[in-house]
Amino acid sequence: MVEQMSAPNKGKVLTSRQEIMDYAGISRYLYVKFIKIGMPVLYIDGRCYAHTDNIDDFFRTITKTTSSKNLPEEVINADED
């Protein structure tokens, strides 16, 4: 689940890759993967911009439409946590 990060005086607009990664709780590696599959981030003059509502909607959508047929074998065969 995506945990919301509070950003004082910034409203809901994230203005850097690091802010987006911190908000979503993801690594740089996952950030790049999510960008490639459509995470809504705007790049202008080398700077990233995203709205927290759009990031939340993106994760709601991709986690809702993912099916078990796309799971890697190690997830399917993993012991219960």
C-alpha positions, 0 to 999 in steps of 0.5 A: 500500500502506498503511504502518504508522505506529508510535505509542508507548504507544498500541497499535493504536488511533488517536485523531484524524483526523490519526493516521488520515490519517498511518497510512494515508498519505492527505490530508484530501480522501482521508480524507473520500472513504474515510469516505464509502465505509466506512472504519471510523472511529468518531466520539464527541463530535467525536473520531475513533477507529480500529483499525489492523487495521480500517484495514488490512482496509478497504484490503485489501478495497477494493483487492481488489474494485476493477475496471478498469472504475472507473478514470478515463480518465487512469489507463487511458491513462497512460504506464508509470512 
